[in-house]
């Protein structure tokens, strides 16, 4: 019976909420882990049982953010069961999720970004593509899934804008820097104009849309070539984009819009930059600093 309820809930998320398969898999994994631990039916769960489950997860060494995510999946399930009349009382109404740790995201220095962007050899078509790809990532701060989803029609090199489809299919316009425009133009010129505007912007050597895994390999390849020893991924470039903007006096709201964050709280992981800036201003201007 419990498995049928979870299956109905996942169908609801798929059909009514339109969630992606990756998100659905996360819900499914969290809920079946909970079900495996349970010694009773889902309908018989109360706050005491949930309290024991939270202690179990803590004893396993899970972080606060991981526990919060698992509780969020369970909370969504019980809201669904309540709405469907399967249960009469939400067992999570008095359960508070553990406070999430705010980790400062890893980012590259200006010098490291410069070394990374200069690493591709533009003598070959693949090197030219990689150069344009890296320049686009740093110029816009877009997610790797957003970059791989770009079509040629999404780029306006004349006006210097990129149309990006983000999470939840929300579209936003992101400005392109002059260097990104220059290298995208050079890459497209080399690639030729035989394809339509609906063709992928960044392709693999076979002319197919480049994959996220390939982009990861590209970033890691040129990080090694540039002598960058820290762990780096496409998301590190996104963090560097936001960090460098804020360190040069950009306001948090503008960075929020550029990154495509729905809530300002998501962008506030970068407040360490604004705090450092305030300290610098304080020391510069306060007479007794």
Backbone as CSV, one residue per row, in Angstrom:
resi,resn,N_x,N_y,N_z,CA_x,CA_y,CA_z,C_x,C_y,C_z
1,UNK,0.819,-1.213,0.000,0.000,0.000,0.000,0.861,1.274,0.000
2,UNK,1.920,1.250,0.812,2.787,2.425,0.908,3.473,2.723,-0.422
3,UNK,3.863,1.661,-1.131,4.512,1.834,-2.427,3.546,2.432,-3.446
4,UNK,2.288,2.045,-3.358,1.266,2.585,-4.260,1.073,4.083,-4.004
5,UNK,1.098,4.483,-2.714,0.941,5.900,-2.369,2.112,6.727,-2.912
6,UNK,3.331,6.200,-2.779,4.502,6.913,-3.295,4.429,7.005,-4.814
7,UNK,4.001,5.920,-5.457,3.870,5.918,-6.912,2.852,6.953,-7.376
8,UNK,1.738,7.064,-6.654,0.705,8.063,-6.995,1.246,9.477,-6.836
9,UNK,2.032,9.677,-5.774,2.631,10.986,-5.522,3.602,11.373,-6.639
10,UNK,4.434,10.424,-7.056,5.399,10.698,-8.133,4.690,10.979,-9.456
11,UNK,3.590,10.271,-9.703,2.792,10.538,-10.911,2.213,11.948,-10.871
12,UNK,1.791,12.372,-9.668,1.257,13.733,-9.483,2.336,14.770,-9.800
13,UNK,3.552,14.540,-9.320,4.652,15.478,-9.577,4.996,15.532,-11.063
14,UNK,4.928,14.372,-11.702,5.275,14.295,-13.127,4.224,14.992,-13.997
15,UNK,2.944,14.720,-13.724,1.865,15.206,-14.579,1.424,16.620,-14.206
16,UNK,1.157,16.825,-12.910,0.598,18.108,-12.466,1.663,19.192,-12.294
17,UNK,2.845,18.804,-11.821,3.892,19.792,-11.544,4.921,19.882,-12.667
18,UNK,4.965,18.877,-13.546,5.893,18.901,-14.677,7.356,18.858,-14.289
19,UNK,7.680,18.145,-13.189,9.069,18.090,-12.740,9.906,17.204,-13.651
20,UNK,11.201,17.495,-13.708,12.112,16.743,-14.570,12.336,15.336,-14.019
21,UNK,12.830,14.450,-14.879,13.086,13.074,-14.452,14.161,13.012,-13.372
22,UNK,15.166,13.889,-13.454,16.209,13.910,-12.420,15.644,14.273,-11.056
23,UNK,14.746,15.263,-11.029,14.112,15.672,-9.771,13.232,14.560,-9.232
24,UNK,12.483,13.906,-10.123,11.621,12.791,-9.716,12.438,11.646,-9.139
25,UNK,13.592,11.382,-9.731,14.467,10.325,-9.214,14.962,10.640,-7.805
26,UNK,15.226,11.919,-7.553,15.665,12.338,-6.211,14.561,12.101,-5.190
27,UNK,13.325,12.499,-5.541,12.179,12.252,-4.656,12.018,10.749,-4.403
28,UNK,12.071,9.983,-5.476,11.876,8.536,-5.368,12.924,7.905,-4.464
29,UNK,14.181,8.311,-4.631,15.280,7.772,-3.825,15.078,8.095,-2.344
30,UNK,14.733,9.353,-2.045,14.536,9.768,-0.653,13.372,9.025,-0.009
31,UNK,12.273,8.882,-0.742,11.057,8.287,-0.176,11.194,6.780,0.028
32,UNK,11.850,6.110,-0.903,12.035,4.671,-0.739,13.070,4.346,0.333
33,UNK,14.003,5.253,0.551,14.936,5.075,1.662,14.181,5.175,2.991
34,UNK,13.271,6.133,3.075,12.443,6.303,4.263,11.555,5.073,4.473
35,UNK,10.963,4.591,3.384,10.068,3.438,3.461,10.818,2.185,3.915
36,UNK,12.051,2.024,3.442,12.865,0.874,3.827,13.173,0.890,5.317
37,UNK,13.342,2.090,5.866,13.645,2.227,7.304,12.404,1.996,8.168
38,UNK,11.239,2.353,7.641,9.984,2.297,8.401,9.608,0.870,8.802
39,UNK,8.969,0.749,9.973,8.418,-0.531,10.406,6.894,-0.515,10.388
40,UNK,6.346,0.490,9.725,4.883,0.601,9.693,4.438,1.177,8.354
41,UNK,3.149,1.307,8.177,2.577,1.894,6.972,2.790,3.400,6.968
42,UNK,2.895,3.987,5.784,3.059,5.443,5.676,1.950,6.205,6.391
43,UNK,0.743,5.650,6.374,-0.406,6.340,6.981,-0.329,6.355,8.503
44,UNK,0.521,5.494,9.079,0.625,5.404,10.546,1.789,6.205,11.114
45,UNK,2.499,6.926,10.272,3.667,7.701,10.718,3.220,8.906,11.541
46,UNK,3.924,9.163,12.654,3.658,10.351,13.470,4.960,11.096,13.721
47,UNK,4.885,12.172,14.480,6.065,13.017,14.706,7.169,12.279,15.470
48,UNK,6.797,11.340,16.361,7.807,10.587,17.109,8.644,9.718,16.169
49,UNK,7.959,9.064,15.237,8.664,8.223,14.265,9.595,9.075,13.413
50,UNK,9.116,10.241,13.003,9.937,11.140,12.188,11.148,11.647,12.965
51,UNK,10.957,11.901,14.257,12.071,12.319,15.102,13.152,11.247,15.170
52,UNK,12.720,9.986,15.256,13.669,8.869,15.270,14.396,8.754,13.928
53,UNK,13.675,9.037,12.859,14.294,8.954,11.520,15.354,10.041,11.354
54,UNK,15.067,11.217,11.860,16.054,12.304,11.792,17.303,11.931,12.580
55,UNK,17.125,11.327,13.764,18.280,10.894,14.565,19.066,9.791,13.838
56,UNK,18.336,8.911,13.165,18.974,7.847,12.379,19.853,8.435,11.276
57,UNK,19.338,9.439,10.570,20.100,10.079,9.495,21.329,10.799,10.051
58,UNK,21.162,11.446,11.219,22.298,12.129,11.848,23.373,11.133,12.249
59,UNK,22.929,9.976,12.804,23.888,8.940,13.224,24.643,8.358,12.030
60,UNK,24.026,8.407,10.842,24.696,7.930,9.626,25.733,8.925,9.121
61,UNK,25.756,10.115,9.744,26.746,11.125,9.359,26.313,12.044,8.247
62,UNK,24.998,12.077,7.947,24.513,12.959,6.884,24.585,14.413,7.326
63,UNK,24.859,15.300,6.399,24.920,16.730,6.692,23.520,17.286,6.902
64,UNK,23.440,18.464,7.488,22.148,19.114,7.726,21.404,19.369,6.425
65,UNK,22.150,19.751,5.378,21.504,20.033,4.091,20.921,18.764,3.478
66,UNK,21.616,17.618,3.620,21.109,16.348,3.090,19.864,15.903,3.845
67,UNK,19.886,16.067,5.169,18.722,15.700,5.977,17.536,16.592,5.634
68,UNK,17.790,17.884,5.456,16.724,18.829,5.092,16.102,18.458,3.760
69,UNK,16.948,18.041,2.808,16.419,17.655,1.497,15.533,16.422,1.593
70,UNK,15.956,15.427,2.371,15.165,14.210,2.535,13.843,14.514,3.244
71,UNK,13.892,15.380,4.254,12.659,15.777,4.950,11.729,16.556,4.025
72,UNK,12.309,17.336,3.136,11.505,18.094,2.183,10.725,17.146,1.267
73,UNK,11.355,16.059,0.844,10.679,15.059,0.011,9.525,14.418,0.775
74,UNK,9.786,14.069,2.040,8.751,13.438,2.873,7.623,14.431,3.145
75,UNK,7.992,15.684,3.384,6.986,16.726,3.653,6.056,16.902,2.444
76,UNK,6.630,16.916,1.255,5.830,17.042,0.033,4.869,15.855,-0.117
77,UNK,5.367,14.659,0.194,4.521,13.461,0.103,3.311,13.584,1.030
78,UNK,3.545,14.000,2.273,2.444,14.057,3.234,1.475,15.201,2.951
79,UNK,1.943,16.267,2.355,1.031,17.326,1.908,0.095,16.791,0.824
80,UNK,0.661,15.957,-0.060,-0.136,15.326,-1.118,-1.159,14.376,-0.514
81,UNK,-0.730,13.543,0.440,-1.637,12.579,1.072,-2.751,13.284,1.840
82,UNK,-2.415,14.415,2.453,-3.415,15.204,3.172,-4.440,15.784,2.200
83,UNK,-3.953,16.325,1.091,-4.848,16.909,0.078,-5.746,15.863,-0.558
84,UNK,-5.229,14.627,-0.665,-5.999,13.545,-1.277,-6.940,12.867,-0.283
85,UNK,-6.872,13.265,0.987,-7.758,12.677,2.003,-7.295,11.323,2.505
86,UNK,-6.071,10.942,2.196,-5.539,9.651,2.654,-5.240,9.704,4.141
87,UNK,-4.766,10.870,4.608,-4.524,11.089,6.039,-5.292,12.324,6.485
88,UNK,-5.500,12.455,7.799,-6.252,13.595,8.330,-5.358,14.624,9.005
89,UNK,-4.159,14.176,9.431,-3.226,15.080,10.118,-1.847,14.922,9.492
90,UNK,-1.210,16.057,9.209,0.141,16.035,8.656,1.136,15.756,9.778
91,UNK,1.857,14.624,9.758,2.789,14.297,10.847,4.011,15.207,10.900
92,UNK,4.223,16.011,9.857,5.389,16.899,9.836,5.067,18.329,10.258
93,UNK,3.838,18.577,10.705,3.456,19.956,11.005,4.265,20.559,12.153
94,UNK,4.791,19.708,13.043,5.599,20.214,14.160,7.078,19.866,14.012
95,UNK,7.450,19.353,12.828,8.847,18.966,12.591,9.581,20.105,11.889
96,UNK,10.692,20.523,12.467,11.522,21.580,11.883,12.754,20.955,11.251
97,UNK,13.051,21.351,10.036,14.239,20.832,9.350,15.504,21.383,9.999
98,UNK,16.575,20.588,10.033,17.848,21.089,10.595,18.327,22.317,9.834
99,UNK,18.956,23.219,10.546,19.492,24.421,9.919,20.605,24.049,8.950
100,UNK,20.479,24.521,7.715,21.477,24.177,6.702,22.753,24.989,6.877
101,UNK,23.886,24.290,6.668,25.154,25.026,6.698,25.301,25.805,5.397
102,UNK,25.751,27.048,5.539,25.998,27.879,4.356,27.475,27.804,4.012
103,UNK,27.813,26.972,3.031,29.211,26.848,2.636,29.550,27.903,1.591
104,UNK,30.716,28.494,1.761,31.178,29.452,0.760,31.570,28.675,-0.491
105,UNK,30.962,28.981,-1.632,31.267,28.216,-2.845,32.698,28.440,-3.319
106,UNK,33.287,27.385,-3.872,34.644,27.501,-4.427,34.602,28.343,-5.694
107,UNK,35.587,29.203,-5.851,35.655,30.041,-7.051,37.112,30.280,-7.419
108,UNK,37.303,30.763,-8.633,38.644,31.021,-9.145,39.001,32.494,-8.971
109,UNK,40.273,32.761,-8.835,40.739,34.150,-8.800,40.691,34.715,-10.220
110,UNK,40.839,36.043,-10.338,40.888,36.679,-11.664,42.004,36.055,-12.510
111,UNK,43.149,35.836,-11.879,44.306,35.277,-12.593,44.013,33.854,-13.068
112,UNK,43.401,33.049,-12.221,43.091,31.670,-12.597,42.091,31.619,-13.748
113,UNK,41.099,32.506,-13.718,40.125,32.560,-14.817,40.820,32.951,-16.115
114,UNK,41.703,33.938,-16.026,42.443,34.389,-17.210,43.288,33.251,-17.785
115,UNK,43.950,32.498,-16.905,44.776,31.372,-17.350,43.903,30.288,-17.995
116,UNK,42.736,30.048,-17.405,41.817,29.040,-17.945,41.331,29.430,-19.337
117,UNK,40.944,30.695,-19.489,40.402,31.164,-20.769,41.459,31.199,-21.869
118,UNK,42.713,31.337,-21.470,43.791,31.384,-22.459,44.372,30.002,-22.779
119,UNK,43.884,28.980,-22.081,44.444,27.636,-22.248,44.130,26.985,-23.600
120,UNK,42.918,27.148,-24.174,42.645,26.479,-25.464,43.510,27.028,-26.595
121,UNK,43.968,26.122,-27.441,44.681,26.520,-28.655,43.657,26.714,-29.753
122,UNK,43.561,27.914,-30.287,42.504,28.228,-31.254,42.931,27.944,-32.695
123,UNK,43.996,27.157,-32.865,44.453,26.792,-34.210,43.555,25.730,-34.841
124,UNK,42.809,24.981,-33.998,41.910,23.947,-34.509,40.461,24.358,-34.251
125,UNK,39.535,23.711,-34.965,38.128,24.020,-34.787,37.659,23.673,-33.371
126,UNK,38.096,22.512,-32.846,37.692,22.096,-31.504,38.230,23.074,-30.460
127,UNK,39.474,23.505,-30.643,40.050,24.481,-29.722,39.298,25.802,-29.760
128,UNK,38.877,26.208,-30.958,38.104,27.439,-31.122,36.742,27.314,-30.444
129,UNK,36.116,26.151,-30.620,34.829,25.910,-29.954,34.976,25.958,-28.432
130,UNK,36.037,25.303,-27.930,36.259,25.275,-26.485,36.521,26.669,-25.931
131,UNK,37.254,27.466,-26.687,37.517,28.851,-26.282,36.212,29.638,-26.199
132,UNK,35.359,29.504,-27.209,34.070,30.203,-27.220,33.181,29.717,-26.087
133,UNK,33.228,28.420,-25.818,32.409,27.831,-24.752,32.824,28.371,-23.381
134,UNK,34.121,28.367,-23.105,34.615,28.856,-21.813,34.353,30.349,-21.644
135,UNK,34.555,31.115,-22.717,34.294,32.552,-22.658,32.811,32.819,-22.367
136,UNK,31.931,32.004,-22.953,30.489,32.170,-22.733,30.123,31.847,-21.294
137,UNK,30.686,30.770,-20.759,30.402,30.394,-19.371,30.785,31.517,-18.408
138,UNK,31.986,32.074,-18.601,32.443,33.112,-17.667,31.746,34.448,-17.911
139,UNK,31.410,34.740,-19.160,30.770,36.024,-19.481,29.346,36.100,-18.960
140,UNK,28.682,34.943,-18.838,27.246,34.942,-18.500,26.927,34.322,-17.152
141,UNK,27.781,33.432,-16.664,27.504,32.751,-15.401,26.373,31.750,-15.499
142,UNK,26.028,31.317,-16.716,24.901,30.390,-16.856,25.287,28.984,-16.399
143,UNK,24.266,28.212,-16.052,24.465,26.819,-15.652,24.886,26.002,-16.875
144,UNK,25.546,24.867,-16.623,26.003,24.046,-17.740,24.824,23.483,-18.524
145,UNK,23.711,23.172,-17.832,22.519,22.672,-18.528,21.915,23.755,-19.414
146,UNK,22.047,25.010,-18.986,21.547,26.126,-19.792,22.422,26.326,-21.025
147,UNK,23.733,26.159,-20.854,24.652,26.323,-21.975,24.435,25.242,-23.035
148,UNK,24.305,23.984,-22.591,24.136,22.901,-23.556,22.783,22.984,-24.267
149,UNK,21.821,23.672,-23.654,20.506,23.813,-24.270,20.391,24.974,-25.242
150,UNK,21.445,25.767,-25.383,21.394,26.940,-26.262,21.322,26.548,-27.739
151,UNK,20.478,27.266,-28.474,20.445,27.151,-29.930,21.050,28.413,-30.544
152,UNK,21.340,28.361,-31.826,21.913,29.534,-32.489,20.958,30.721,-32.444
153,UNK,19.657,30.422,-32.437,18.655,31.497,-32.393,18.622,32.218,-31.050
154,UNK,19.242,31.618,-30.020,19.243,32.218,-28.685,20.329,33.285,-28.525
155,UNK,21.183,33.410,-29.529,22.311,34.351,-29.438,22.106,35.507,-30.405
156,UNK,22.164,36.715,-29.871,22.125,37.913,-30.713,23.456,38.630,-30.541
157,UNK,24.367,38.364,-31.455,25.713,38.925,-31.340,25.738,40.418,-31.618
158,UNK,24.796,40.902,-32.411,24.762,42.324,-32.738,24.409,43.164,-31.514
159,UNK,23.376,42.717,-30.778,22.964,43.472,-29.594,23.689,43.004,-28.333
160,UNK,24.319,41.819,-28.411,25.090,41.327,-27.272,24.245,40.723,-26.172
161,UNK,23.217,39.938,-26.554,22.354,39.300,-25.559,22.215,37.810,-25.839
162,UNK,21.981,37.084,-24.750,21.779,35.638,-24.823,20.429,35.327,-24.180
163,UNK,19.582,34.569,-24.876,18.307,34.137,-24.296,18.511,32.767,-23.663
164,UNK,18.295,32.689,-22.369,18.599,31.467,-21.611,17.316,30.887,-21.039
165,UNK,17.155,29.589,-21.191,16.030,28.897,-20.559,16.556,28.199,-19.316
166,UNK,16.124,28.686,-18.137,16.637,28.163,-16.884,15.740,27.127,-16.256
167,UNK,15.864,26.975,-14.934,15.072,25.985,-14.211,13.589,26.326,-14.312
168,UNK,12.764,25.285,-14.413,11.330,25.503,-14.537,10.942,26.142,-15.856
169,UNK,11.811,26.030,-16.864,11.589,26.607,-18.204,11.423,28.127,-18.174
170,UNK,11.967,28.767,-17.122,11.900,30.232,-17.048,12.974,30.825,-17.960
171,UNK,12.569,31.769,-18.797,13.508,32.409,-19.713,14.015,33.726,-19.140
172,UNK,15.264,34.031,-19.419,15.823,35.320,-19.022,16.831,35.754,-20.076
173,UNK,17.076,37.043,-20.126,18.056,37.602,-21.055,19.327,37.931,-20.269
174,UNK,20.461,37.480,-20.796,21.751,37.697,-20.131,22.688,38.404,-21.109
175,UNK,23.341,39.472,-20.679,24.268,40.168,-21.580,25.529,39.355,-21.843
176,UNK,26.054,39.504,-23.051,27.313,38.860,-23.434,28.426,39.903,-23.440
177,UNK,29.574,39.554,-22.889,30.716,40.466,-22.939,31.351,40.493,-24.315
178,UNK,32.173,41.496,-24.568,32.764,41.658,-25.896,33.661,40.489,-26.274
179,UNK,34.371,39.914,-25.300,35.250,38.782,-25.613,34.435,37.558,-26.001
180,UNK,33.338,37.307,-25.288,32.476,36.170,-25.622,31.886,36.354,-27.017
181,UNK,31.432,37.570,-27.316,30.873,37.864,-28.644,31.925,37.603,-29.725
182,UNK,33.128,38.077,-29.474,34.219,37.909,-30.447,34.488,36.434,-30.741
183,UNK,34.572,35.601,-29.686,34.945,34.206,-29.893,33.783,33.356,-30.386
184,UNK,32.551,33.693,-30.008,31.388,32.990,-30.567,31.286,33.280,-32.062
185,UNK,31.503,34.551,-32.420,31.446,34.943,-33.839,32.511,34.174,-34.642
186,UNK,33.717,34.097,-34.096,34.793,33.379,-34.786,34.493,31.894,-34.907
187,UNK,33.935,31.317,-33.843,33.575,29.897,-33.847,32.486,29.606,-34.871
188,UNK,31.442,30.450,-34.918,30.342,30.240,-35.868,30.802,30.441,-37.311
189,UNK,31.716,31.372,-37.507,32.249,31.608,-38.862,32.998,30.378,-39.350
190,UNK,33.787,29.783,-38.459,34.546,28.590,-38.804,33.617,27.394,-39.025
191,UNK,32.553,27.368,-38.247,31.604,26.257,-38.338,30.775,26.324,-39.611
192,UNK,30.523,27.520,-40.110,29.747,27.680,-41.341,28.294,27.973,-41.051
193,UNK,27.572,28.362,-42.055,26.191,28.796,-41.889,25.186,27.844,-42.543
194,UNK,25.572,26.578,-42.699,24.693,25.624,-43.356,23.519,25.175,-42.513
195,UNK,23.594,25.388,-41.194,22.542,24.900,-40.306,21.571,26.010,-39.960
196,UNK,20.347,25.608,-39.572,19.318,26.582,-39.226,19.509,27.169,-37.845
197,UNK,18.680,28.154,-37.531,18.771,28.835,-36.243,18.393,27.928,-35.078
198,UNK,17.648,26.845,-35.354,17.257,25.925,-34.289,18.329,24.876,-34.001
199,UNK,19.437,24.934,-34.702,20.524,23.984,-34.445,21.247,24.373,-33.159
200,UNK,21.875,23.419,-32.474,22.583,23.713,-31.223,23.695,24.739,-31.427
201,UNK,23.906,25.585,-30.435,24.995,26.554,-30.527,26.341,25.849,-30.404
202,UNK,26.469,24.986,-29.396,27.730,24.271,-29.192,27.540,22.790,-29.528
203,UNK,28.342,22.312,-30.462,28.227,20.938,-30.963,29.492,20.138,-30.658
204,UNK,29.337,18.823,-30.684,30.512,17.963,-30.602,31.124,17.804,-31.998
205,UNK,32.123,16.985,-32.129,32.819,16.864,-33.416,31.947,16.217,-34.499
206,UNK,30.818,15.636,-34.078,29.920,15.004,-35.043,28.731,15.896,-35.405
207,UNK,28.734,17.122,-34.908,27.672,18.056,-35.227,26.443,17.936,-34.356
208,UNK,26.497,17.067,-33.336,25.369,16.903,-32.405,25.540,17.842,-31.218
209,UNK,24.438,18.090,-30.507,24.482,18.971,-29.328,25.485,18.447,-28.316
210,UNK,26.334,19.319,-27.822,27.347,18.914,-26.853,26.673,18.522,-25.540
211,UNK,27.209,17.507,-24.880,26.608,17.007,-23.643,27.201,17.704,-22.419
212,UNK,26.514,17.580,-21.304,27.018,18.150,-20.049,28.326,17.474,-19.649
213,UNK,28.385,16.142,-19.861,29.601,15.411,-19.497,30.799,15.910,-20.296
214,UNK,30.577,16.193,-21.579,31.667,16.710,-22.425,32.140,18.068,-21.922
215,UNK,31.194,18.912,-21.490,31.561,20.236,-20.962,32.391,20.113,-19.693
216,UNK,32.025,19.155,-18.833,32.815,18.901,-17.628,34.251,18.538,-18.014
217,UNK,34.377,17.654,-18.997,35.714,17.218,-19.426,36.508,18.376,-20.014
218,UNK,35.830,19.239,-20.760,36.495,20.401,-21.368,37.055,21.321,-20.284
219,UNK,36.224,21.618,-19.279,36.656,22.514,-18.198,37.838,21.909,-17.446
220,UNK,37.745,20.630,-17.106,38.818,19.972,-16.358,40.108,19.887,-17.190
221,UNK,39.953,19.624,-18.482,41.110,19.532,-19.383,41.913,20.829,-19.388
222,UNK,41.228,21.956,-19.542,41.934,23.234,-19.635,42.365,23.755,-18.267
223,UNK,41.694,23.300,-17.204,42.153,23.648,-15.856,43.512,23.005,-15.599
224,UNK,43.639,21.737,-16.020,44.941,21.056,-15.878,46.005,21.749,-16.716
225,UNK,45.626,22.092,-17.945,46.576,22.754,-18.851,47.008,24.111,-18.296
226,UNK,46.090,24.796,-17.610,46.393,26.116,-17.048,47.129,26.016,-15.710
227,UNK,47.304,24.784,-15.222,48.018,24.598,-13.953,47.174,24.909,-12.734
228,UNK,45.859,24.846,-12.880,44.958,25.093,-11.741,44.797,23.787,-10.975
229,UNK,45.261,23.766,-9.735,45.294,22.519,-8.971,44.005,22.258,-8.197
230,UNK,43.244,23.283,-7.887,42.018,23.074,-7.117,40.967,22.349,-7.953
231,UNK,40.054,21.661,-7.270,38.966,20.968,-7.963,38.093,21.998,-8.670
232,UNK,37.789,21.734,-9.936,37.052,22.721,-10.726,36.015,22.018,-11.587
233,UNK,34.875,22.662,-11.750,33.788,22.161,-12.591,33.169,23.355,-13.309
234,UNK,32.248,23.128,-14.245,31.571,24.271,-14.876,30.888,25.183,-13.848
235,UNK,30.405,24.602,-12.744,29.732,25.424,-11.734,30.715,26.341,-11.014
236,UNK,31.996,25.946,-10.969,33.015,26.801,-10.366,33.125,28.101,-11.153
237,UNK,32.964,28.012,-12.470,33.021,29.208,-13.306,31.818,30.100,-13.011
238,UNK,30.657,29.497,-12.780,29.455,30.260,-12.407,29.673,30.990,-11.078
239,UNK,30.260,30.287,-10.106,30.562,30.914,-8.815,31.570,32.048,-8.988
240,UNK,32.548,31.850,-9.855,33.571,32.876,-10.098,32.947,34.110,-10.719
241,UNK,32.034,33.903,-11.666,31.292,34.991,-12.315,30.605,35.860,-11.265
242,UNK,29.848,35.217,-10.359,29.106,35.968,-9.334,30.045,36.653,-8.353
243,UNK,31.069,35.933,-7.933,32.024,36.482,-6.960,32.756,37.697,-7.518
244,UNK,33.187,37.614,-8.764,33.938,38.723,-9.374,33.048,39.950,-9.582
245,UNK,31.787,39.736,-9.918,30.865,40.867,-10.054,30.678,41.582,-8.719
246,UNK,30.442,40.800,-7.664,30.197,41.398,-6.349,31.452,42.076,-5.799
247,UNK,32.605,41.509,-6.088,33.840,42.118,-5.590,34.136,43.440,-6.293
248,UNK,33.484,43.655,-7.445,33.653,44.917,-8.176,32.430,45.814,-8.043
249,UNK,31.753,45.681,-6.910,30.672,46.594,-6.498,29.306,46.333,-7.139
250,UNK,29.089,45.198,-7.808,27.741,44.887,-8.312,26.822,44.630,-7.121
251,UNK,25.537,44.994,-7.257,24.612,44.750,-6.150,24.028,43.339,-6.252
252,UNK,23.591,42.821,-5.112,23.132,41.436,-5.002,21.914,41.158,-5.884
253,UNK,21.003,42.131,-5.983,19.784,41.949,-6.789,20.115,41.754,-8.269
254,UNK,21.061,42.529,-8.767,21.455,42.400,-10.172,22.077,41.037,-10.437
255,UNK,22.926,40.596,-9.504,23.562,39.288,-9.644,22.501,38.184,-9.580
256,UNK,21.506,38.363,-8.726,20.392,37.413,-8.649,19.715,37.243,-10.012
257,UNK,19.433,38.371,-10.673,18.777,38.325,-11.989,19.668,37.654,-13.024
258,UNK,20.945,37.974,-13.000,21.868,37.397,-13.976,22.000,35.886,-13.805
259,UNK,22.000,35.439,-12.553,22.142,34.009,-12.282,20.841,33.245,-12.489
260,UNK,19.723,33.955,-12.514,18.433,33.287,-12.683,17.912,32.667,-11.410
261,UNK,18.340,33.199,-10.243,17.824,32.714,-8.969,16.434,33.286,-8.724
262,UNK,15.497,32.432,-8.331,14.140,32.899,-8.039,14.136,33.690,-6.734
263,UNK,14.857,33.195,-5.735,14.898,33.838,-4.423,16.262,34.456,-4.157
264,UNK,16.243,35.634,-3.551,17.493,36.327,-3.214,18.307,35.524,-2.206
265,UNK,17.622,34.680,-1.401,18.318,33.886,-0.385,19.330,32.943,-1.027
266,UNK,19.043,32.472,-2.240,19.981,31.589,-2.949,21.244,32.352,-3.319
267,UNK,21.079,33.596,-3.702,22.221,34.419,-4.101,23.045,34.836,-2.887
268,UNK,22.455,34.782,-1.707,23.137,35.260,-0.507,24.274,34.370,-0.047
269,UNK,24.494,33.231,-0.751,25.695,32.442,-0.436,26.955,33.235,-0.764
270,UNK,26.793,34.291,-1.550,27.945,35.115,-1.941,28.137,36.332,-1.032
271,UNK,27.403,36.379,0.075,27.496,37.572,0.924,28.863,37.728,1.573
272,UNK,29.677,36.644,1.582,31.033,36.792,2.122,31.809,37.842,1.335
273,UNK,31.464,37.995,0.059,32.136,38.989,-0.786,31.716,40.398,-0.371
274,UNK,30.402,40.594,-0.176,29.922,41.918,0.215,30.418,42.275,1.610
275,UNK,30.558,41.270,2.479,31.071,41.529,3.829,32.536,41.960,3.775
276,UNK,33.297,41.289,2.915,34.705,41.677,2.759,34.820,43.094,2.209
277,UNK,33.909,43.445,1.295,33.919,44.779,0.709,33.591,45.830,1.775
278,UNK,32.619,45.522,2.632,32.248,46.459,3.699,33.422,46.676,4.664
279,UNK,34.126,45.596,4.973,35.303,45.713,5.841,36.350,46.627,5.214
280,UNK,36.542,46.443,3.891,37.539,47.243,3.185,37.158,48.727,3.201
281,UNK,35.866,48.999,2.953,35.372,50.387,2.958,35.491,50.982,4.356
282,UNK,35.143,50.164,5.370,35.225,50.612,6.760,36.658,51.014,7.123
283,UNK,37.618,50.146,6.782,39.020,50.426,7.096,39.544,51.636,6.332
284,UNK,38.998,51.845,5.135,39.451,52.947,4.301,38.958,54.300,4.806
285,UNK,37.724,54.333,5.358,37.122,55.623,5.658,36.879,55.908,7.143
286,UNK,36.847,54.883,7.997,36.575,55.170,9.400,37.836,55.706,10.079
287,UNK,37.730,56.820,10.804,38.924,57.448,11.382,39.644,56.593,12.433
288,UNK,38.925,55.657,13.037,39.564,54.838,14.083,39.571,53.356,13.717
289,UNK,39.534,53.076,12.445,39.551,51.683,11.984,40.940,51.090,12.137
